[in-house]
Amino acid sequence: MKVEDFDYNLPEELIAQTPIKERDHSRLLVLDKTTGEIEHKHFYDIIDYLEEGDTLVLNDSKVLPARLIGIKEETNAVIEILLLKNIEKDDWECLVKPARRIKVGTTVFFGNGELKATCLEEKEEGIRIFHLEYQGILLEILEKLGTMPLPPYIHEKLKDQSRYQTVYAKEVGSAAAPTAGLHFTKELLEKIEKKKVNIAYITLHVGLGTFRPVSVEKIEDHEMHKEFYMMSKEVADLLNKTREEKKRIIAVGTTSTRTLETIASKYQEFRECSGWTDIFIYPGYEWKAVDCLITNFHLPKSTLVMLVSSLAGRENILHAYQVAIEEKYRFFSFGDAMFITNHK
């Protein structure tokens, strides 16, 4: 299967640069994965599509304000570092710009020297391993010195950093937001619970794969980066019960989807666990966990377009995207949402 099969033309003006005022007032394209039928709604209408006994699964990972601008020791060159993954203690895998300036032993200073990073190892694709030195609590230092690591297609400055964070974000560790969850408000979640829809939280820390384009011709040749996930016993029991009662599991976002499918593939059921996943879902994949999906509109030729095409069918997805373009939906991280459902 070719990567080109998942391409589409997107006018640049449809790439959302800023979040809309009210989280749940974004538009919602509802796609029936069986018939290909499309409806146009607003996100707060999602409640009408959820049924008693369904389980809504959200990723509670919290984004680190992990984009740091520093000065290279000796030359004073400006260096940008994005913390991606905590390897052990204070050693971090980072994405660096410009990477050619950073060799083993190079030190970068941030703020007034509150944070110091020394390169331990050079890797490919602009990746470096750094050892961090600081006094106090790293998260507090990052909140002071760092900014949200917005994707490269967003050029506007984010005025309110909390808008790149879900209202239920809890477990710190992501290099990017699980953006499908950005549409939810606390009030909407309360209304959903009142409808006797279960709400379950799992964790997957979004890593480098989010920033990495597919650079191969054949899908099968693409390698995914590993990301860390966690599921509690309480959530595993609830999901198994949902399955037994023949109710629907509705994933919020591709990160929740990948976690659920990883665990279901590994154990043929849900259970308390944590680990690393590099699952790559594309057409031909046999779904084991997820019935429906709330998601945003994804980049052309991305692994995420392949994932949604696997769930809803490539033709259905490409047609829905074309309709969304004609209807001037807003795309990507701060854009509008899509609900892939099976209209029971």
Secondary structure, DSSP 8 states (H G I E B T S, - for coil): -BGGGG-----GGGB--S--SSGGGSEEEEEETTT--EEEEEGGGGGGG--TT-EEEEE-EEE---EEEEEETTT--EEEEEEEEEEETTEEEEEEETGGG--TT-EEEETTTTEEEEEEEE-STTEEEEEEEESS-HHHHHHHH-B----TT--S--S-GGGGS-TT--EEEESS--GGGGG--HHHHHHHHHTT-EEEEEEE---GGGT----SSBGGG-----EEEEE-HHHHHHHHHHHHTT--EEEEHHHHHHHHHHHHHHHSS--SEEEEE-----TT---SS-SEEEEE---TT-HHHHHHHHHH-HHHHHHHHHHHHHTT--BSTTS-EEEEE---
